[in-house]
Amino acid sequence: MSDLEAFKQQRAERIQAMSRNESLQQLGIEVLYGPLSEIAYVEKHRGQFDIAILCRAHFAMKYLSALLASERRPFIIFDTVDLHFLREQRLAVLENDSGLARAAERTREVELGVMRSSDMVWVTSTHEAELLRRVGVGPKVEIVPMIHTVRTDVPPFGPRRNILFIGGFRHTPNEDAVLFFVKEILPLVRSELPGVQFLVVGSHMPPSILKLASQDVVILGYIRDVKPVFDACRLSVAPVRYGAGVKGKITQSLAWGLPAVATPVANDTTPLTRSTYSGPATEQKPAIGEYMGCI
């Protein structure tokens, strides 16, 4: 991807953000953006809120004390998105890094602290709900799953050939997943299927991903309408080696009629039972049969 293409990509992402803001405003929803003090805004208006939904532990912690101090305190919901401490613990194990393990424990303390100060906690899977109940967060945990529209116009698979990865690259497990797939898995697939292409879709791609571009690895970046890309592929992959929460790349693929091949880490909150590689992410060769079976 050239500098000009990268600029166009960034511009498309900014336009997308502006479009989202305008859509919300047209629904009568006030959207805060631009230079402002979020804490000052919360302190000024907290008495007007009936419900406050806080997302992600470290962001939630910034606003929690101001909300709890309000005389007319809103009902506080903490949306975990995924369990950050679980994702960090898995990274520490993957890297065999004691420093990362200590950081994960600090995140765990923050995350559980936010949960215990909230009136309700949202998770995306039964797996994480059960984990939180075991550590004493209690019955306040509710499951709010991912929502996708199921396609009814899925085209036939005969003309398809390619492999798809979709995900935002501000989320570092996605960067690791693509690098792992290109280095360890794709050469084995390519030896069986010469000419197969790996299509990578997602916003905020770092240089490590952009430089993978080749005849076999097609870096598409952010795409507003991904339907044509899905329709050109024979399967999607979720080669995630560390992470938490339900993987949207899997649920979207299935909702859109596309088989998914995933590592156990990617699949532990779904779970799938077919077309899913169930061995360790470090053991590549047993997975190839799953790729071959779908392609």
C-alpha positions in Angstrom: 0.0 0.0 0.0 1.5 3.3 -1.1 1.6 6.5 1.0 -1.2 7.9 -1.2 -3.3 4.8 -0.6 -2.6 5.0 3.1 -3.8 8.6 3.1 -7.0 7.6 1.3 -7.5 4.9 3.8 -7.2 7.3 6.7 -9.5 9.8 5.0 -12.1 7.1 4.5 -12.0 6.1 8.2 -12.5 9.8 9.2 -15.4 10.1 6.9 -16.9 6.9 8.4 -16.6 8.3 11.9 -18.3 11.6 10.8 -21.1 9.6 9.2 -21.7 7.7 12.4 -21.9 10.9 14.4 -24.4 12.4 11.9 -26.6 9.2 12.0 -26.8 9.3 15.8 -27.5 13.1 15.8 -30.4 12.5 13.3 -31.9 10.1 15.8 -31.8 12.9 18.5 -28.8 11.5 20.3 -26.3 14.1 21.5 -22.7 13.2 20.4 -19.7 14.7 22.1 -16.6 15.1 20.0 -13.7 17.5 19.5 -11.7 19.2 22.2 -13.5 19.0 25.6 -13.1 17.7 29.1 -15.1 14.5 29.4 -14.7 14.4 33.2 -15.9 18.0 33.6 -18.9 17.2 31.4 -19.8 14.1 33.5 -19.4 16.1 36.7 -21.7 18.8 35.4 -24.4 16.6 33.9 -24.3 13.4 36.0 -27.5 14.2 37.8 -29.3 14.2 34.5 -28.4 10.6 33.6 -30.8 7.7 34.4 -28.3 5.1 33.1 -24.6 5.3 32.5 -23.0 2.6 30.3 -19.2 2.4 30.8 -17.1 0.5 28.3 -13.6 -1.0 28.9 -12.1 -1.0 32.4 -9.4 1.7 32.2 -11.8 4.1 30.5 -14.6 3.2 32.9 -12.4 3.9 36.0 -11.9 7.5 34.8 -15.6 8.3 35.2 -16.7 5.9 37.9 -15.9 8.0 40.9 -17.7 11.1 39.5 -20.8 9.0 38.8 -20.8 7.4 42.2 -20.5 10.7 43.9 -23.7 12.1 42.3 -26.6 12.7 44.8 -28.9 11.3 42.1 -26.7 8.5 41.0 -27.5 6.8 37.7 -27.8 3.1 37.3 -24.3 2.1 36.2 -23.7 -0.7 33.6 -20.2 -1.8 32.9 -19.9 -3.3 29.3 -16.7 -5.4 29.4 -16.6 -5.8 25.6 -14.2 -8.5 26.4 -12.4 -9.4 29.7 -9.2 -7.4 29.3 -7.4 -9.2 32.1 -8.0 -12.6 30.5 -6.7 -11.3 27.2 -3.6 -10.0 28.9 -3.1 -13.2 30.9 -3.1 -15.2 27.6 -0.6 -12.8 26.1 1.7 -13.3 29.1 1.5 -17.1 28.7 2.1 -16.9 25.0 5.2 -14.7 25.4 6.3 -16.4 28.7 6.7 -12.9 30.1 6.5 -12.4 33.9 6.2 -8.6 33.4 3.2 -9.1 31.2 1.7 -11.4 33.8 2.1 -8.7 36.5 0.5 -6.2 34.2 -2.4 -8.6 33.6 -2.9 -9.0 37.4 -3.1 -5.2 37.8 -5.7 -5.0 35.0 -7.6 -7.8 36.7 -7.8 -5.7 39.9 -9.0 -2.6 38.0 -11.5 -4.6 36.0 -13.0 -6.5 38.9 -13.1 -3.2 40.9 -15.1 -1.5 38.3 -17.5 -4.5 38.1 -18.1 -4.5 41.9 -18.8 -0.8 41.8 -21.3 -1.2 39.0 -25.0 -2.1 39.2 -24.8 -4.5 36.2 -22.0 -6.1 34.2 -22.4 -7.1 30.5 -20.4 -9.8 28.9 -20.8 -11.4 25.4 -20.6 -15.1 26.3 -21.6 -17.7 28.9 -17.9 -18.6 29.2 -17.0 -15.2 30.6 -20.2 -14.9 32.7 -19.3 -18.2 34.4 -15.8 -17.0 34.9 -16.9 -13.8 36.6 -19.4 -15.6 38.8 -16.6 -17.9 40.0 -14.5 -14.9 41.1 -17.4 -13.4 43.1 -18.9 -10.7 40.8 -22.2 -12.4 41.4 -25.7 -12.4 39.8 -25.3 -8.8 38.4 -23.6 -10.3 35.3 -25.8 -10.4 32.2 -25.0 -11.8 28.7 -25.4 -9.4 25.8 -24.4 -11.3 22.7 -23.2 -10.0 19.4 -26.0 -9.2 17.0 -25.8 -9.8 13.2 -28.3 -9.8 10.5 -28.4 -13.3 8.9 -28.0 -13.1 5.2 -30.5 -14.9 3.0 -28.9 -14.1 -0.3 -25.6 -16.0 0.0 -24.2 -16.7 -3.5 -23.0 -20.2 -4.4 -19.5 -21.3 -3.5 -18.4 -22.7 -6.9 -16.6 -19.6 -8.2 -15.1 -18.7 -4.8 -11.5 -19.4 -3.9 -9.9 -16.9 -1.4 -9.4 -16.8 2.4 -10.6 -13.8 4.4 -9.5 -12.2 7.6 -11.5 -9.2 8.9 -10.9 -7.1 12.0 -9.9 -3.7 13.3 -6.1 -3.3 13.9 -6.3 -1.0 16.9 -7.0 -4.4 18.6 -3.5 -5.8 18.8 -4.5 -9.5 18.8 -5.6 -9.0 15.2 -2.2 -7.8 14.2 -0.6 -10.8 15.8 -3.1 -13.2 14.2 -2.5 -12.0 10.7 1.3 -12.1 11.1 1.1 -15.6 12.6 -1.2 -16.8 9.7 1.0 -15.3 7.0 4.2 -16.7 8.5 3.1 -20.1 9.8 -0.1 -21.2 8.1 -0.3 -19.6 4.6 2.9 -21.3 3.3 1.4 -24.7 4.1 -1.9 -23.8 2.5 -0.1 -22.4 -0.5 1.8 -25.6 -1.0 -1.5 -27.5 -1.4 -3.4 -24.7 -3.2 -1.0 -22.6 -5.4 -2.5 -19.2 -6.2 -4.9 -19.0 -3.3 -5.1 -15.4 -1.9 -5.4 -14.2 1.6 -7.5 -11.1 1.8 -7.1 -8.8 4.9 -9.8 -6.3 5.7 -9.8 -3.8 8.5 -9.2 -0.3 9.6 -6.1 1.3 11.2 -3.6 -1.1 9.7 0.0 -0.8 11.2 3.1 -0.9 9.0 3.8 -4.5 10.0 0.5 -5.5 8.2 0.9 -3.1 5.3 4.3 -4.5 4.4 2.8 -8.0 4.0 1.2 -7.0 0.7 2.1 -9.4 -2.1 0.5 -11.4 -4.9 -0.8 -13.9 -2.3 -1.6 -11.5 0.5 -4.0 -8.8 -0.5 -4.2 -5.9 2.0 -7.5 -4.2 1.4 -7.7 -2.0 4.5 -11.0 -0.5 5.5 -13.9 -1.3 3.2 -17.3 0.3 3.7 -19.3 -2.5 2.0 -17.7 -5.9 2.7 -20.3 -8.0 1.1 -18.4 -8.4 -2.3 -15.3 -9.4 -0.3 -17.2 -12.1 1.6 -18.8 -13.3 -1.6 -15.4 -13.8 -3.2 -14.1 -16.0 -0.3 -14.5 -19.6 0.4 -13.8 -19.3 4.2 -12.8 -16.9 6.8 -10.0 -17.4 9.4 -9.6 -16.4 13.0 -6.0 -17.4 13.8 -6.1 -15.6 17.1 -3.4 -16.6 19.6 -4.5 -14.5 22.6 -7.7 -12.6 23.3 -11.0 -12.8 25.1 -14.7 -12.3 24.3 -16.7 -13.5 21.4 -14.9 -12.9 18.1 -17.0 -10.8 15.7 -15.0 -12.2 12.8 -16.5 -15.6 13.5 -20.1 -14.6 14.2 -20.2 -12.3 11.2 -18.9 -15.0 8.9 -21.4 -17.5 10.1 -24.3 -15.0 9.9 -23.2 -14.3 6.3 -22.9 -18.0 5.3 -19.1 -18.2 5.3 -17.4 -21.2 7.0 -14.9 -20.2 9.7 -11.7 -21.8 10.8 -10.5 -20.7 14.2 -7.9 -21.4 16.9 -9.2 -22.6 20.3 -8.6 -19.1 21.8 -10.8 -17.6 19.1 -13.5 -20.2 19.5 -13.7 -20.7 23.3 -16.7 -18.4 23.7 -18.7 -19.4 20.6 -18.1 -22.5 20.4 -18.1 -24.1 16.9 -18.0 -27.8 16.4 -17.2 -28.2 12.7 -14.7 -26.5 10.4 -12.9 -25.4 13.5 -9.3 -26.3 14.2 -9.2 -27.4 17.8 -5.5 -27.9 18.4 -3.0 -25.5 20.0 -2.3 -22.3 18.0 1.4 -23.3 17.9 0.7 -26.6 16.1 0.1 -25.6 12.6 0.1 -28.7 10.5 -3.0 -30.4 11.9 -5.0 -27.3 11.0 -4.3 -27.6 7.3 -6.8 -30.3 6.8 -9.5 -28.0 8.0 -8.5 -25.3 5.6 -8.3 -27.8 2.7 -11.7 -29.2 3.7 -13.3 -25.7 3.3 -11.4 -24.6 0.3 
